[in-house]
Amino acid sequence: MSEWRNILISLSYFTRIPVRVPGKITESDLNNASKYFPLVGIFIGILTAAVFVLCQFIFPLSISVIISMIFSIILTGAFHEDGLSDFVDGFGGGYTKESVLRIMKDSRIGSFGAIGITLILLLKFSILNEMNPMTIPLVLIAGHSISRFITITFLFTHSYARENEDSKAKPMAKSLSLPSLLLAALFGLLPILLLPNILWIVVTVFFLFFIKFLMGFYFVKKIGGYTGDCLGAVQQITEVLFYLGALLVL
């Protein structure tokens, strides 16, 4: 029952689905629930894929892709897209740690953020629109899960950069235990087994972890760790790169 409650907490935190969680949710609860982040990714991917498949009965491929993207953004409340735009604003316009953190904390979107979110959504649409429609549903499920697993690994490998400040990501900014990481890995990596050409998909996943290493190095060099906005950027970037890799090998 405790783990089921953690799943509900994770679902309520990362989506706009109205979920009734018994009891008061504490910071410790959110931290414990973070291992189910990739499972929520699977759930989001399945619903997004279902919308795409249904749209294919009525609309051309390009419109089906757009509608499925809109649905996923509504489903998550643009949670990660918002983080990406703040990240691009902060790291693009800030030169010191203090200025980067201050800009990212500002709720207003700047020119860097607007350009960044526009380009990544355009790239996501273009990649999916070039794929075989038969493989898109499985690629969506795998992309949503693996990108969220890579994101959650930062809780295991890096430190939070706003230790003395409050933020939405603060409750999840604690160390992730090895058993929790392994459980997250199970949910994050399992969907890729459904894809054809497993060998090259695995190569793509290793490439994503290399990108994760580079981004982590950049975060530490710039601000001494990660923030919630950084995690949003990681999820969006790795999701799009997974689609790009899948397009090349599938």
C-alpha positions as CSV (number, residue, x, y, z in Angstrom):
1,M,0.0,0.0,0.0
2,S,2.9,2.3,0.7
3,E,4.4,1.8,-2.7
4,W,1.0,2.2,-4.4
5,R,0.7,5.6,-2.6
6,N,4.2,6.5,-3.9
7,I,3.0,5.8,-7.4
8,L,-0.1,8.0,-6.9
9,I,2.1,10.8,-5.5
10,S,4.4,10.5,-8.5
11,L,1.5,10.6,-10.9
12,S,-0.1,13.6,-9.2
13,Y,3.3,15.5,-9.1
14,F,4.2,14.9,-12.8
15,T,0.9,15.1,-14.5
16,R,-2.3,17.1,-14.4
17,I,-4.4,14.0,-13.8
18,P,-6.6,14.5,-10.7
19,V,-5.3,11.9,-8.3
20,R,-6.5,11.4,-4.7
21,V,-3.6,10.6,-2.5
22,P,-4.5,9.6,1.1
23,G,-2.8,11.6,3.8
24,K,-0.7,14.6,3.7
25,I,2.2,14.6,1.2
26,T,5.5,15.4,2.8
27,E,8.9,16.2,1.2
28,S,10.0,12.7,2.2
29,D,7.0,11.2,0.4
30,L,8.0,13.1,-2.8
31,N,11.5,11.9,-2.6
32,N,10.4,8.3,-2.1
33,A,8.0,8.6,-5.0
34,S,10.7,9.9,-7.4
35,K,11.7,6.3,-8.4
36,Y,8.4,5.9,-10.2
37,F,9.1,8.8,-12.5
38,P,9.9,6.5,-15.4
39,L,6.8,4.5,-14.7
40,V,4.8,7.7,-15.1
41,G,6.7,8.2,-18.3
42,I,5.4,4.9,-19.6
43,F,1.9,5.9,-18.6
44,I,2.2,9.3,-20.4
45,G,3.8,7.5,-23.4
46,I,0.9,5.0,-23.7
47,L,-1.8,7.7,-23.5
48,T,0.1,9.9,-26.0
49,A,0.6,6.9,-28.4
50,A,-3.1,6.0,-28.1
51,V,-4.1,9.6,-29.1
52,F,-1.7,9.3,-32.1
53,V,-3.2,6.0,-33.2
54,L,-6.8,7.3,-32.9
55,C,-5.9,10.4,-34.8
56,Q,-4.4,8.2,-37.6
57,F,-7.8,6.9,-38.4
58,I,-9.0,10.5,-39.2
59,F,-6.0,12.7,-40.0
60,P,-2.7,12.7,-41.9
61,L,0.5,11.8,-40.2
62,S,1.7,15.4,-39.5
63,I,-1.6,16.4,-37.9
64,S,-1.7,13.2,-35.8
65,V,1.8,14.0,-34.5
66,I,0.9,17.6,-33.6
67,I,-2.2,16.5,-31.8
68,S,-0.3,13.8,-29.8
69,M,2.3,16.4,-28.9
70,I,-0.4,18.9,-27.7
71,F,-2.0,16.1,-25.7
72,S,1.2,15.2,-23.9
73,I,1.9,18.8,-23.0
74,I,-1.7,19.2,-21.6
75,L,-1.3,15.9,-19.7
76,T,1.9,17.1,-18.0
77,G,1.0,20.7,-17.7
78,A,4.1,21.6,-19.8
79,F,6.0,20.7,-16.7
80,H,9.3,19.8,-18.5
81,E,8.9,22.3,-21.3
82,D,8.6,25.1,-18.7
83,G,11.8,23.9,-17.1
84,L,13.6,23.8,-20.5
85,S,12.6,27.4,-21.3
86,D,13.8,28.6,-17.9
87,F,17.0,26.6,-18.2
88,V,17.8,28.1,-21.6
89,D,17.0,31.6,-20.3
90,G,19.2,31.2,-17.3
91,F,22.2,29.5,-18.9
92,G,21.9,31.7,-22.0
93,G,21.6,35.0,-20.3
94,G,23.4,34.5,-17.0
95,Y,27.2,34.7,-16.6
96,T,27.6,34.0,-12.9
97,K,26.0,31.3,-10.7
98,E,23.9,33.9,-9.0
99,S,22.6,35.5,-12.2
100,V,21.8,32.1,-13.8
101,L,19.8,31.0,-10.7
102,R,18.0,34.4,-10.5
103,I,17.0,34.3,-14.2
104,M,15.8,30.7,-13.9
105,K,13.7,31.5,-10.9
106,D,11.9,34.4,-12.8
107,S,8.5,33.1,-14.0
108,R,8.7,35.3,-17.1
109,I,10.0,33.8,-20.4
110,G,12.8,35.6,-22.2
111,S,14.0,35.5,-25.8
112,F,16.4,32.6,-25.2
113,G,13.7,30.5,-23.6
114,A,11.1,31.3,-26.3
115,I,13.6,30.4,-29.0
116,G,14.7,27.2,-27.2
117,I,11.2,25.8,-26.6
118,T,10.1,26.7,-30.2
119,L,13.1,24.9,-31.7
120,I,12.9,21.8,-29.6
121,L,9.2,21.3,-30.3
122,L,9.7,21.9,-34.0
123,L,12.6,19.4,-34.0
124,K,10.4,16.8,-32.1
125,F,7.6,17.3,-34.6
126,S,9.9,17.0,-37.6
127,I,11.6,13.8,-36.3
128,L,8.3,12.0,-35.6
129,N,6.8,13.2,-38.8
130,E,9.6,11.4,-40.7
131,M,9.1,8.1,-38.9
132,N,7.2,5.0,-40.1
133,P,3.7,5.5,-38.5
134,M,3.8,1.9,-37.4
135,T,6.8,2.5,-35.1
136,I,5.8,5.8,-33.7
137,P,3.6,4.5,-30.8
138,L,6.4,2.2,-29.4
139,V,9.0,5.0,-29.9
140,L,6.8,7.4,-28.0
141,I,6.4,5.0,-25.0
142,A,10.1,4.3,-25.0
143,G,11.1,7.9,-25.4
144,H,8.9,9.1,-22.5
145,S,10.2,6.4,-20.2
146,I,14.0,6.5,-21.0
147,S,14.2,10.3,-20.9
148,R,12.6,10.3,-17.4
149,F,14.9,7.6,-16.2
150,I,18.0,9.6,-17.4
151,T,16.6,12.6,-15.7
152,I,16.1,10.9,-12.3
153,T,19.7,9.6,-12.3
154,F,20.8,13.1,-11.4
155,L,19.4,12.5,-8.0
156,F,21.9,9.7,-7.6
157,T,24.9,11.2,-9.3
158,H,24.7,15.0,-8.6
159,S,23.9,17.5,-5.9
160,Y,21.1,20.1,-5.9
161,A,22.3,23.7,-6.5
162,R,19.7,25.6,-4.5
163,E,20.3,24.0,-1.1
164,N,19.3,27.1,0.8
165,E,16.3,28.0,-1.3
166,D,12.7,26.7,-1.8
167,S,11.7,25.4,-5.2
168,K,9.3,22.9,-6.6
169,A,12.1,20.4,-7.2
170,K,13.6,20.8,-3.7
171,P,11.7,17.9,-2.2
172,M,13.2,15.6,-4.8
173,A,16.7,17.0,-4.5
174,K,18.0,14.3,-2.1
175,S,20.1,11.3,-2.8
176,L,18.4,8.4,-4.5
177,S,19.2,5.0,-3.1
178,L,20.7,2.3,-5.3
179,P,17.6,0.0,-5.0
180,S,15.4,2.9,-6.0
181,L,17.7,3.7,-8.9
182,L,17.5,0.1,-10.1
183,L,13.7,0.1,-9.9
184,A,13.7,3.3,-11.9
185,A,16.0,1.7,-14.4
186,L,13.6,-1.3,-14.8
187,F,10.7,1.0,-15.7
188,G,12.9,3.3,-17.8
189,L,14.6,0.7,-19.9
190,L,11.9,-2.0,-20.2
191,P,9.9,-0.3,-23.1
192,I,13.0,-0.3,-25.4
193,L,12.8,-4.1,-25.5
194,L,9.6,-3.6,-27.5
195,L,11.4,-1.9,-30.3
196,P,13.0,-3.6,-33.3
197,N,16.7,-3.4,-33.9
198,I,17.5,-3.6,-30.2
199,L,21.3,-3.5,-30.7
200,W,21.3,0.0,-32.2
201,I,18.6,1.2,-29.8
202,V,20.9,0.2,-26.9
203,V,23.7,2.2,-28.6
204,T,21.4,5.1,-28.7
205,V,20.7,4.8,-25.0
206,F,24.4,4.7,-24.2
207,F,24.7,7.9,-26.3
208,L,22.0,9.5,-24.2
209,F,23.9,8.7,-21.0
210,F,27.0,10.3,-22.6
211,I,24.9,13.4,-23.2
212,K,23.7,13.2,-19.6
213,F,27.4,13.2,-18.5
214,L,28.2,16.3,-20.6
215,M,25.1,18.1,-19.3
216,G,25.9,17.2,-15.7
217,F,29.5,18.5,-16.2
218,Y,28.1,21.7,-17.6
219,F,25.6,22.1,-14.7
220,V,28.3,21.6,-12.1
221,K,30.7,24.0,-13.8
222,K,28.1,26.7,-14.2
223,I,26.1,26.5,-11.0
224,G,27.6,23.7,-8.9
225,G,24.8,21.2,-9.5
226,Y,21.3,20.8,-10.9
227,T,18.0,22.5,-10.4
228,G,14.4,21.5,-11.3
229,D,14.7,23.6,-14.5
230,C,17.9,21.7,-15.4
231,L,16.0,18.4,-14.9
232,G,13.2,19.6,-17.2
233,A,15.8,20.5,-19.8
234,V,17.4,17.0,-19.5
235,Q,14.1,15.3,-20.0
236,Q,13.2,17.3,-23.1
237,I,16.6,17.1,-24.7
238,T,17.1,13.3,-24.1
239,E,13.5,12.6,-25.3
240,V,14.2,14.4,-28.6
241,L,17.6,12.8,-29.0
242,F,16.1,9.4,-28.4
243,Y,13.6,10.1,-31.2
244,L,16.4,11.2,-33.4
245,G,18.4,8.0,-32.7
246,A,15.3,5.9,-33.3
247,L,14.7,7.6,-36.6
248,L,18.3,6.8,-37.7
249,V,18.3,3.1,-36.7
250,L,14.6,2.1,-37.2
